[in-house]
Amino acid sequence: MDRTFKTEVGWWYWILISITSLLLFFFFWMHDTLLAIIMAVLVIYEIEMLIHTQYVITDDGLLKVETGRFVKKFTLRIDQIESIRLVRSMIFWAPALSFHRYEIKYNGNNKTVKVQVSPRNKEAFISKLKSMNDKLVIQDK
């Protein structure tokens, strides 16, 4: 049975949504249509990411990283994961909504790729990956 891990949401993401929402209200109030539309699109995008960012570990050995409907999903094979390490990162374009993340290093198409994820239940996430890939190296910071 597939196991889904929702993302951990950091304080900074809630502030981002609040500021964008306030700007939306302000531009709407001031009748600045173009900026109100831009802010509305941003709020929809942020809420979409908030609701739909998740990491799915399938029974057939795949890790699916989903970040909403507007961002392309990607999948990696769990047996290709080389290592995982806990990092504190402020990279905003990673599929993670918290600064406390795991950096997953894996071999994809003969090149090493890194992706950052922030599952809410970190211990269960690592345990599930480790049970599916016994060669997985868990690195301390």
DSSP file with accessible surface (Angstrom, degrees, kcal/mol):
  #  RESIDUE AA STRUCTURE BP1 BP2  ACC     N-H-->O    O-->H-N    N-H-->O    O-->H-N    TCO  KAPPA ALPHA  PHI   PSI    X-CA   Y-CA   Z-CA
    1    1 A M              0   0  183      0, 0.0    56,-0.1     0, 0.0     2,-0.0   0.000 360.0 360.0 360.0 134.2    0.0    0.0    0.0
    2    2 A D        -     0   0   84     56,-0.1     2,-0.5     1,-0.1    56,-0.2  -0.316 360.0-145.0 -65.0 147.1    1.3    3.4   -0.9
    3    3 A R  E     -A   57   0A 103     54,-2.8    54,-3.0     2,-0.0     2,-0.5  -0.968   9.5-157.8-119.0 126.0    2.3    5.7    1.9
    4    4 A T  E     -A   56   0A  70     -2,-0.5     2,-0.5    52,-0.2    52,-0.2  -0.884   4.2-166.5-107.2 131.7    1.8    9.5    1.6
    5    5 A F  E     -A   55   0A   7     50,-2.8    50,-2.7    -2,-0.5     2,-0.1  -0.974  13.8-144.3-117.7 118.4    3.7   12.0    3.7
    6    6 A K  E     -A   54   0A  77     -2,-0.5   114,-2.8    48,-0.2   115,-0.3  -0.430  29.6 -99.3 -74.5 157.7    2.4   15.6    3.8
    7    7 A T  B     -D  119   0B   3     46,-1.6     2,-0.4   112,-0.2    -1,-0.1  -0.431  28.0-117.5 -77.2 149.6    4.9   18.4    3.9
    8    8 A E        -     0   0   56    110,-3.5     2,-0.6    92,-0.1    89,-0.5  -0.698  29.3-142.6 -79.4 138.3    5.9   20.2    7.0
    9    9 A V  B     -e   97   0C  36     -2,-0.4    89,-0.3    87,-0.1     2,-0.1  -0.928  12.8-148.4-111.5 119.9    4.9   23.9    6.7
   10   10 A G    >>  -     0   0   10     87,-3.4     4,-1.2    -2,-0.6     3,-0.9  -0.380  26.5-108.2 -83.5 164.7    7.2   26.4    8.2
   11   11 A W  H 3> S+     0   0  166      1,-0.3     4,-1.9     2,-0.2     5,-0.2   0.837 115.6  62.7 -59.1 -35.5    6.4   29.8    9.8
   12   12 A W  H 3> S+     0   0   25      1,-0.2     4,-2.3     2,-0.2    -1,-0.3   0.839  98.8  54.8 -63.6 -31.4    7.8   31.7    6.8
   13   13 A Y  H <> S+     0   0    8     -3,-0.9     4,-2.4    84,-0.3    -1,-0.2   0.897 106.4  50.4 -71.1 -38.0    5.3   30.1    4.5
   14   14 A W  H  X S+     0   0  131     -4,-1.2     4,-2.3     2,-0.2    -1,-0.2   0.893 111.1  49.6 -64.9 -37.5    2.4   31.3    6.6
   15   15 A I  H  X S+     0   0   83     -4,-1.9     4,-2.9     2,-0.2     5,-0.2   0.915 109.1  52.7 -66.1 -41.3    3.9   34.8    6.6
   16   16 A L  H  X S+     0   0   67     -4,-2.3     4,-2.5     1,-0.2     5,-0.2   0.937 110.9  45.8 -59.9 -46.7    4.3   34.7    2.8
   17   17 A I  H  X S+     0   0   18     -4,-2.4     4,-2.5     1,-0.2    -1,-0.2   0.909 113.2  51.1 -63.8 -39.9    0.6   33.7    2.3
   18   18 A S  H  X S+     0   0   66     -4,-2.3     4,-2.5     2,-0.2    -2,-0.2   0.935 111.6  45.9 -63.4 -46.6   -0.4   36.5    4.8
   19   19 A I  H  X S+     0   0   91     -4,-2.9     4,-2.5     2,-0.2     5,-0.2   0.933 113.7  48.5 -63.7 -44.9    1.6   39.2    3.0
   20   20 A T  H  X S+     0   0    9     -4,-2.5     4,-2.3    -5,-0.2    -1,-0.2   0.910 112.2  49.5 -62.5 -40.1    0.4   38.2   -0.4
   21   21 A S  H  X S+     0   0   45     -4,-2.5     4,-2.5    -5,-0.2    -1,-0.2   0.904 110.6  49.9 -65.5 -41.3   -3.3   38.1    0.8
   22   22 A L  H  X S+     0   0  118     -4,-2.5     4,-2.7     2,-0.2    -2,-0.2   0.905 111.0  49.2 -63.7 -41.1   -2.9   41.5    2.4
   23   23 A L  H  X S+     0   0   67     -4,-2.5     4,-2.9     2,-0.2     5,-0.3   0.900 109.2  53.2 -64.8 -38.6   -1.5   42.9   -0.8
   24   24 A L  H  X S+     0   0   48     -4,-2.3     4,-2.3     2,-0.2    -2,-0.2   0.950 111.6  45.1 -58.8 -49.0   -4.4   41.3   -2.7
   25   25 A F  H  X S+     0   0  122     -4,-2.5     4,-2.7     1,-0.2    -2,-0.2   0.925 113.7  50.3 -61.0 -44.0   -6.9   43.0   -0.5
   26   26 A F  H  X S+     0   0  106     -4,-2.7     4,-2.3     1,-0.2    -2,-0.2   0.942 113.0  44.2 -61.6 -49.5   -5.0   46.4   -0.7
   27   27 A F  H  <>S+     0   0   34     -4,-2.9     5,-2.7     1,-0.2     9,-0.3   0.864 114.1  50.9 -66.7 -34.2   -4.8   46.4   -4.5
   28   28 A F  H ><5S+     0   0  147     -4,-2.3     3,-1.2    -5,-0.3    -1,-0.2   0.930 111.4  48.2 -64.9 -43.0   -8.4   45.3   -4.8
   29   29 A W  H 3<5S+     0   0  174     -4,-2.7    -2,-0.2     1,-0.3    -1,-0.2   0.870 111.9  49.1 -64.5 -38.0   -9.4   48.1   -2.4
   30   30 A M  T 3<5S-     0   0  109     -4,-2.3    -1,-0.3    -5,-0.2    -2,-0.2   0.380 112.5-120.6 -84.7   3.8   -7.3   50.6   -4.4
   31   31 A H  T < 5 +     0   0  161     -3,-1.2     2,-1.2     1,-0.2    -3,-0.2   0.811  60.8 149.7  61.2  32.0   -8.9   49.4   -7.7
   32   32 A D     >< -     0   0   67     -5,-2.7     4,-2.4     1,-0.2    -1,-0.2  -0.761  22.6-177.8 -93.3  87.5   -5.6   48.5   -9.1
   33   33 A T  H  > S+     0   0   98     -2,-1.2     4,-2.5     1,-0.2     5,-0.2   0.887  72.0  50.2 -60.4 -46.8   -6.9   45.6  -11.3
   34   34 A L  H  > S+     0   0  120      1,-0.2     4,-2.3     2,-0.2    -1,-0.2   0.947 114.8  42.8 -61.4 -48.9   -3.7   44.3  -12.8
   35   35 A L  H  > S+     0   0   60      1,-0.2     4,-2.6     2,-0.2    -1,-0.2   0.871 112.6  54.5 -67.8 -33.7   -1.9   44.1   -9.5
   36   36 A A  H  X S+     0   0   10     -4,-2.4     4,-2.4    -9,-0.3    -1,-0.2   0.917 109.2  48.1 -64.3 -40.5   -4.9   42.6   -7.8
   37   37 A I  H  X S+     0   0   96     -4,-2.5     4,-2.5     2,-0.2    -2,-0.2   0.925 111.2  50.2 -65.5 -42.9   -5.1   39.9  -10.4
   38   38 A I  H  X S+     0   0   77     -4,-2.3     4,-2.3     1,-0.2    -2,-0.2   0.935 112.7  46.3 -61.0 -45.8   -1.4   39.2  -10.0
   39   39 A M  H  X S+     0   0   25     -4,-2.6     4,-2.7     2,-0.2    -1,-0.2   0.889 110.3  53.8 -64.5 -37.8   -1.7   38.9   -6.3
   40   40 A A  H  X S+     0   0   33     -4,-2.4     4,-2.5     2,-0.2    -2,-0.2   0.924 109.1  48.6 -62.7 -42.2   -4.8   36.7   -6.7
   41   41 A V  H  X S+     0   0   90     -4,-2.5     4,-2.6     1,-0.2    -2,-0.2   0.920 112.1  49.5 -63.5 -42.5   -2.9   34.3   -8.9
   42   42 A L  H  X S+     0   0   68     -4,-2.3     4,-2.7     2,-0.2    -2,-0.2   0.913 110.4  49.5 -63.4 -43.0    0.0   34.2   -6.4
   43   43 A V  H  X S+     0   0   15     -4,-2.7     4,-2.6     2,-0.2     5,-0.3   0.929 111.8  48.9 -62.6 -43.0   -2.4   33.5   -3.5
   44   44 A I  H  X S+     0   0  101     -4,-2.5     4,-2.5     1,-0.2    -2,-0.2   0.933 112.4  48.8 -61.8 -44.1   -4.0   30.6   -5.5
   45   45 A Y  H  X S+     0   0   85     -4,-2.6     4,-2.2     2,-0.2    -2,-0.2   0.929 112.6  47.6 -61.1 -45.4   -0.6   29.2   -6.3
   46   46 A E  H  X S+     0   0   13     -4,-2.7     4,-2.2     2,-0.2    -2,-0.2   0.910 113.7  46.6 -65.4 -41.6    0.6   29.4   -2.7
   47   47 A I  H  X S+     0   0   69     -4,-2.6     4,-2.5     2,-0.2     5,-0.2   0.901 109.7  54.8 -68.8 -38.5   -2.6   27.8   -1.3
   48   48 A E  H  X S+     0   0   19     -4,-2.5     4,-2.4    -5,-0.3    -2,-0.2   0.922 110.5  45.8 -58.7 -44.9   -2.3   25.1   -4.0
   49   49 A M  H  X S+     0   0   18     -4,-2.2     4,-1.6     2,-0.2    -1,-0.2   0.904 110.9  53.9 -64.8 -40.7    1.2   24.3   -2.9
   50   50 A L  H  < S+     0   0   39     -4,-2.2    -2,-0.2     1,-0.2    -1,-0.2   0.917 115.9  37.9 -59.6 -44.2    0.1   24.3    0.7
   51   51 A I  H  < S+     0   0   87     -4,-2.5    -2,-0.2     1,-0.2    -1,-0.2   0.891 125.3  34.6 -76.0 -38.5   -2.7   21.8    0.1
   52   52 A H  H  < S+     0   0   55     -4,-2.4    16,-0.9    -5,-0.2     2,-0.7   0.369  77.0 115.1-109.7   3.9   -1.0   19.5   -2.4
   53   53 A T  E  <  + B   0  67A   1     -4,-1.6   -46,-1.6    14,-0.3     2,-0.3  -0.678  44.8 136.9 -77.8 118.4    2.7   19.3   -1.5
   54   54 A Q  E     -AB   6  66A  38     12,-2.4    12,-2.8    -2,-0.7     2,-0.5  -0.973  49.2-130.7-156.2 164.9    3.3   15.7   -0.5
   55   55 A Y  E     -AB   5  65A   0    -50,-2.7   -50,-2.8    -2,-0.3     2,-0.5  -0.991  21.3-162.0-127.1 120.7    5.7   12.8   -1.0
   56   56 A V  E     -AB   4  64A  11      8,-2.7     8,-3.2    -2,-0.5     2,-0.6  -0.919   5.2-161.9-111.8 123.6    4.3    9.4   -1.9
   57   57 A I  E     -AB   3  63A   0    -54,-3.0   -54,-2.8    -2,-0.5     6,-0.2  -0.919  19.5-155.0-102.1 117.1    6.3    6.2   -1.4
   58   58 A T    >   -     0   0    2      4,-2.6     3,-1.4    -2,-0.6     4,-0.3  -0.538  24.7-118.6 -93.3 160.9    4.8    3.5   -3.6
   59   59 A D  T 3  S+     0   0   92      1,-0.3    -1,-0.1    -2,-0.2    -2,-0.0   0.731 111.2  64.2 -67.8 -23.0    4.9   -0.3   -3.1
   60   60 A D  T 3  S-     0   0  121      2,-0.1    -1,-0.3     1,-0.0   -58,-0.0   0.220 125.2 -95.1 -89.6  18.1    6.8   -0.7   -6.4
   61   61 A G  S <  S+     0   0   19     -3,-1.4    17,-2.7     1,-0.3    18,-0.5   0.795  79.4 131.5  83.9  32.0    9.8    1.3   -5.1
   62   62 A L  E     - C   0  77A  41     -4,-0.3    -4,-2.6    15,-0.2     2,-0.5  -0.885  44.8-151.1-117.2 148.2    9.1    4.8   -6.3
   63   63 A L  E     -BC  57  76A   0     13,-2.9    13,-2.2    -2,-0.4     2,-0.6  -0.977  17.0-163.5-113.5 115.3    9.2    8.2   -4.5
   64   64 A K  E     -BC  56  75A  72     -8,-3.2    -8,-2.7    -2,-0.5     2,-0.7  -0.894   3.8-158.6-102.7 124.7    6.8   10.6   -6.1
   65   65 A V  E     -BC  55  74A   0      9,-2.9     9,-1.7    -2,-0.6     2,-0.4  -0.910  14.0-174.8-105.3 114.0    7.3   14.3   -5.2
   66   66 A E  E     +B   54   0A  37    -12,-2.8   -12,-2.4    -2,-0.7     3,-0.1  -0.935  16.0 174.2-115.5 132.0    4.1   16.2   -5.8
   67   67 A T  E     -B   53   0A   7      1,-0.5   -14,-0.3    -2,-0.4     3,-0.3  -0.270  57.5 -74.0-130.8  45.1    3.9   20.0   -5.4
   68   68 A G        -     0   0    5    -16,-0.9    -1,-0.5     1,-0.2     3,-0.4  -0.256  61.7 -65.0  92.6-179.7    0.5   20.9   -6.6
   69   69 A R  S    S+     0   0  179      1,-0.2    -1,-0.2    -3,-0.1     4,-0.1   0.667 125.7  54.9 -82.4 -18.4   -1.2   21.2  -10.0
   70   70 A F  S    S+     0   0  127     -3,-0.3     2,-0.4   -25,-0.1    -1,-0.2   0.540  98.5  66.7 -96.3  -8.2    1.0   24.0  -11.4
   71   71 A V  S    S-     0   0   51     -3,-0.4    -4,-0.4    -4,-0.2     2,-0.1  -0.946  91.6-107.5-116.4 136.0    4.4   22.4  -10.8
   72   72 A K        -     0   0  187     -2,-0.4     2,-0.1    -6,-0.1    -2,-0.1  -0.362  33.0-132.0 -63.4 131.2    5.6   19.3  -12.6
   73   73 A K        -     0   0  120     -2,-0.1     2,-0.4    -7,-0.1    -7,-0.2  -0.492  22.2-160.0 -77.4 151.2    5.7   16.2  -10.5
   74   74 A F  E     -C   65   0A  65     -9,-1.7    -9,-2.9    -2,-0.1     2,-0.4  -0.981   5.4-156.6-136.7 154.5    8.8   14.1  -10.5
   75   75 A T  E     -C   64   0A  73     -2,-0.4     2,-0.3   -11,-0.2   -11,-0.2  -0.964   7.6-174.8-128.0 140.8    9.4   10.5   -9.6
   76   76 A L  E     -C   63   0A   5    -13,-2.2   -13,-2.9    -2,-0.4     2,-0.4  -0.972  30.8-110.5-134.0 152.4   12.6    8.7   -8.6
   77   77 A R  E >   -C   62   0A 122     -2,-0.3     3,-1.4   -15,-0.2     4,-0.3  -0.667  19.4-141.9 -81.8 132.8   13.4    5.1   -7.9
   78   78 A I  G >  S+     0   0    1    -17,-2.7     3,-1.6    -2,-0.4    -1,-0.1   0.855 100.0  61.5 -65.5 -31.8   14.1    4.5   -4.2
   79   79 A D  G 3  S+     0   0   77    -18,-0.5    -1,-0.3     1,-0.3   -17,-0.1   0.648  99.4  57.8 -71.9  -9.5   16.9    2.0   -5.1
   80   80 A Q  G <  S+     0   0   70     -3,-1.4    27,-2.2    26,-0.0     2,-0.4   0.507  78.8 110.1 -93.8  -5.8   18.8    4.8   -6.8
   81   81 A I  E <   -F  106   0D   5     -3,-1.6    25,-0.3    -4,-0.3     3,-0.1  -0.582  43.4-178.4 -72.7 126.3   18.9    6.9   -3.7
   82   82 A E  E     -     0   0D  68     23,-2.8    55,-1.6    -2,-0.4     2,-0.3   0.867  58.9 -10.6 -90.6 -46.6   22.4    7.1   -2.4
   83   83 A S  E     -Fg 105 137D  10     22,-1.7    22,-2.8    53,-0.2     2,-0.4  -0.989  47.8-152.3-154.3 160.4   22.1    9.2    0.7
   84   84 A I  E     +Fg 104 138D   0     53,-2.4    55,-3.0    -2,-0.3     2,-0.4  -0.998  17.7 179.0-135.4 135.2   19.9   11.4    2.8
   85   85 A R  E     -Fg 103 139D  79     18,-1.7    18,-3.1    -2,-0.4     2,-0.4  -0.997  31.0-116.0-139.1 146.4   21.0   14.2    5.1
   86   86 A L  E     +F  102   0D  76     53,-0.9     2,-0.3    -2,-0.4    16,-0.2  -0.634  42.5 173.8 -78.4 128.5   19.1   16.6    7.2
   87   87 A V  E     -F  101   0D  13     14,-3.3    14,-2.7    -2,-0.4     2,-0.6  -0.920  33.7-138.2-132.4 159.6   19.7   20.2    6.1
   88   88 A R  E     +F  100   0D 134     -2,-0.3     2,-0.3    12,-0.2    12,-0.2  -0.968  41.6 166.8-117.3 110.5   18.4   23.7    7.0
   89   89 A S        -     0   0   17     10,-1.9    -2,-0.0    -2,-0.6     9,-0.0  -0.942  40.5-159.8-133.6 148.9   17.9   25.4    3.7
   90   90 A M        +     0   0  126     -2,-0.3     2,-0.6    10,-0.0     9,-0.1   0.063  45.3 138.1-112.1  22.7   16.3   28.6    2.5
   91   91 A I    >   -     0   0   54      1,-0.2     3,-0.7     8,-0.1     5,-0.2  -0.577  36.5-164.8 -71.1 116.3   16.0   27.5   -1.2
   92   92 A F  T 3  S+     0   0  120     -2,-0.6    -1,-0.2     1,-0.2     4,-0.1   0.695  78.9  59.8 -80.5 -20.1   12.5   28.6   -2.2
   93   93 A W  T 3  S+     0   0  216      2,-0.1    -1,-0.2     0, 0.0    -2,-0.1   0.472  80.3 105.4 -91.8   2.2   12.2   26.6   -5.4
   94   94 A A  S <  S-     0   0   11     -3,-0.7     2,-2.5     2,-0.1    23,-0.1  -0.481  87.1-109.0 -75.7 151.4   12.6   23.2   -3.7
   95   95 A P  S    S+     0   0   16      0, 0.0    23,-0.5     0, 0.0     2,-0.3  -0.298  89.9  97.4 -78.0  57.8    9.4   21.1   -3.2
   96   96 A A        -     0   0    2     -2,-2.5    -2,-0.1    21,-0.2   -87,-0.1  -0.990  57.7-159.5-147.1 137.7    9.5   21.8    0.5
   97   97 A L  B    S+e    9   0C   2    -89,-0.5   -87,-3.4    -2,-0.3   -84,-0.3   0.067  74.1  63.4-109.1  23.5    7.6   24.3    2.6
   98   98 A S  S    S-     0   0    1    -89,-0.3    -9,-0.2   -86,-0.1   -89,-0.1  -0.966  76.0-130.3-140.0 155.6    9.9   24.3    5.7
   99   99 A F  S    S+     0   0   11     -2,-0.3   -10,-1.9   -11,-0.1     2,-0.9   0.692  94.6  80.5 -79.3 -18.0   13.5   25.2    6.3
  100  100 A H  E    S+F   88   0D  88    -12,-0.2     2,-0.3    18,-0.1   -12,-0.2  -0.799  71.7 153.6 -90.6 106.6   14.1   21.9    8.0
  101  101 A R  E     -F   87   0D   0    -14,-2.7   -14,-3.3    -2,-0.9     2,-0.5  -0.831  47.0-122.3-134.0 163.8   14.5   19.5    5.1
  102  102 A Y  E     -FH  86 117D  26     15,-3.3    15,-2.5    -2,-0.3     2,-0.7  -0.935  22.2-146.1-105.1 132.2   16.1   16.3    3.9
  103  103 A E  E     -FH  85 116D  23    -18,-3.1   -18,-1.7    -2,-0.5     2,-0.6  -0.899  14.8-157.8 -97.0 117.2   18.4   16.5    1.0
  104  104 A I  E     -FH  84 115D   0     11,-3.5    11,-2.1    -2,-0.7     2,-0.6  -0.865   3.7-163.1 -99.1 124.2   18.0   13.3   -1.1
  105  105 A K  E     +FH  83 114D  69    -22,-2.8   -23,-2.8    -2,-0.6   -22,-1.7  -0.931  21.2 163.5-108.5 122.1   21.0   12.5   -3.3
  106  106 A Y  E     -FH  81 113D  29      7,-2.7     7,-3.0    -2,-0.6     2,-0.7  -0.939  40.8-115.5-140.0 161.2   20.2   10.0   -6.0
  107  107 A N  E     + H   0 112D  65    -27,-2.2     2,-0.5    -2,-0.3     5,-0.2  -0.863  38.0 172.6 -97.9 111.0   21.6    8.7   -9.3
  108  108 A G  E >   - H   0 111D  10      3,-2.9     3,-0.8    -2,-0.7    -2,-0.0  -0.976  66.9 -16.8-125.8 121.2   19.3    9.5  -12.2
  109  109 A N  T 3  S-     0   0  155     -2,-0.5    -1,-0.2     1,-0.2     3,-0.1   0.919 126.8 -52.8  53.6  47.7   20.2    8.9  -15.8
  110  110 A N  T 3  S+     0   0  170      1,-0.2     2,-0.3    -3,-0.1    -1,-0.2   0.752 121.7  95.8  62.7  25.5   24.0    8.5  -15.0
  111  111 A K  E <  S-H  108   0D 136     -3,-0.8    -3,-2.9     2,-0.0     2,-0.5  -0.997  76.5-115.9-141.1 148.4   24.1   11.8  -13.1
  112  112 A T  E     -H  107   0D  75     -2,-0.3     2,-0.3    -5,-0.2    -5,-0.2  -0.704  35.4-175.3 -85.5 129.2   23.9   12.7   -9.5
  113  113 A V  E     -H  106   0D  42     -7,-3.0    -7,-2.7    -2,-0.5     2,-0.4  -0.936  11.8-153.0-125.3 145.6   20.9   14.8   -8.6
  114  114 A K  E     +H  105   0D 121     -2,-0.3     2,-0.3    -9,-0.2    -9,-0.2  -0.963  13.2 178.1-120.0 139.6   19.8   16.4   -5.3
  115  115 A V  E     -H  104   0D  15    -11,-2.1   -11,-3.5    -2,-0.4     2,-0.5  -0.987  19.0-139.8-137.1 144.0   16.3   17.2   -4.2
  116  116 A Q  E     +H  103   0D  17     -2,-0.3     2,-0.3   -13,-0.2   -13,-0.2  -0.919  23.0 174.2-109.1 133.0   15.1   18.7   -0.9
  117  117 A V  E     -H  102   0D   0    -15,-2.5   -15,-3.3    -2,-0.5   -21,-0.2  -0.915  20.6-156.7-130.9 157.9   11.9   17.5    0.8
  118  118 A S        -     0   0    0    -23,-0.5  -110,-3.5    -2,-0.3   -21,-0.3  -0.585  16.0-173.6-136.1  73.1   10.3   18.3    4.1
  119  119 A P  B     -D    7   0B   0      0, 0.0     3,-0.3     0, 0.0  -112,-0.2  -0.404  26.1-134.5 -67.5 145.5    8.0   15.5    5.3
  120  120 A R  S    S+     0   0  157   -114,-2.8     2,-1.0     1,-0.3  -113,-0.1   0.915 102.9  46.0 -64.9 -44.9    6.0   16.3    8.4
  121  121 A N  S  > S+     0   0   75   -115,-0.3     4,-2.0     1,-0.2    -1,-0.3  -0.707  72.5 172.2-101.1  82.1    6.8   12.8    9.9
  122  122 A K  H  > S+     0   0   22     -2,-1.0     4,-2.5    -3,-0.3     5,-0.2   0.869  71.6  52.5 -62.7 -41.8   10.5   12.7    9.3
  123  123 A E  H  > S+     0   0  142      1,-0.2     4,-2.5     2,-0.2    -1,-0.2   0.927 112.0  45.1 -64.0 -44.6   11.3    9.5   11.3
  124  124 A A  H  > S+     0   0   22      2,-0.2     4,-2.4     1,-0.2    -1,-0.2   0.883 111.9  54.0 -66.9 -35.6    8.5    7.4    9.5
  125  125 A F  H  X S+     0   0    0     -4,-2.0     4,-2.2     2,-0.2    -2,-0.2   0.953 112.4  42.4 -62.8 -49.4    9.6    8.8    6.1
  126  126 A I  H  X S+     0   0   23     -4,-2.5     4,-3.0     1,-0.2     5,-0.2   0.914 113.4  53.3 -63.9 -43.0   13.3    7.7    6.7
  127  127 A S  H  X S+     0   0   76     -4,-2.5     4,-2.2    -5,-0.2    -1,-0.2   0.915 109.7  47.9 -59.7 -43.5   12.2    4.4    8.1
  128  128 A K  H  X S+     0   0   55     -4,-2.4     4,-1.0     2,-0.2    -1,-0.2   0.924 113.9  46.2 -65.8 -42.6   10.0    3.6    5.1
  129  129 A L  H >X S+     0   0    0     -4,-2.2     4,-1.2     1,-0.2     3,-0.6   0.921 112.2  51.2 -65.1 -42.4   12.8    4.6    2.6
  130  130 A K  H 3< S+     0   0   85     -4,-3.0     3,-0.3     1,-0.2    -2,-0.2   0.874 106.0  55.1 -63.6 -36.2   15.4    2.6    4.6
  131  131 A S  H 3< S+     0   0   87     -4,-2.2    -1,-0.2     1,-0.2     3,-0.2   0.768 113.2  42.6 -68.9 -22.0   13.1   -0.5    4.6
  132  132 A M  H << S+     0   0   58     -4,-1.0     2,-0.3    -3,-0.6    -1,-0.2   0.583 124.3  33.6 -98.9 -13.0   12.9   -0.3    0.8
  133  133 A N    ><  -     0   0    5     -4,-1.2     3,-1.5    -3,-0.3    -1,-0.3  -0.773  59.7-178.2-144.1  96.4   16.6    0.5    0.2
  134  134 A D  T 3  S+     0   0  133     -2,-0.3    -1,-0.1     1,-0.3    -4,-0.1   0.644  83.2  62.2 -73.4 -12.6   19.0   -1.2    2.7
  135  135 A K  T 3  S+     0   0  157    -54,-0.1    -1,-0.3     2,-0.1     2,-0.1   0.493  76.1 123.9 -87.9  -1.9   22.0    0.5    1.0
  136  136 A L    <   -     0   0    2     -3,-1.5     2,-0.5    -6,-0.2   -53,-0.2  -0.372  54.0-145.6 -64.4 129.7   20.7    3.9    1.8
  137  137 A V  E     -g   83   0D  76    -55,-1.6   -53,-2.4    -2,-0.1     2,-0.7  -0.884   4.6-156.4-101.6 124.1   23.1    6.1    3.8
  138  138 A I  E     -g   84   0D  71     -2,-0.5     2,-0.4   -55,-0.2   -53,-0.2  -0.894  17.2-159.7 -99.0 115.4   21.7    8.4    6.4
  139  139 A Q  E     -g   85   0D  80    -55,-3.0   -53,-0.9    -2,-0.7     2,-0.2  -0.774  12.2-132.6 -99.4 138.5   24.2   11.2    7.0
  140  140 A D              0   0  156     -2,-0.4   -55,-0.0   -55,-0.1    -1,-0.0  -0.553 360.0 360.0 -78.4 155.4   24.3   13.5   10.0
  141  141 A K              0   0  175     -2,-0.2    -1,-0.1   -54,-0.0   -54,-0.0   0.982 360.0 360.0 -51.1 360.0   24.6   17.1    9.2
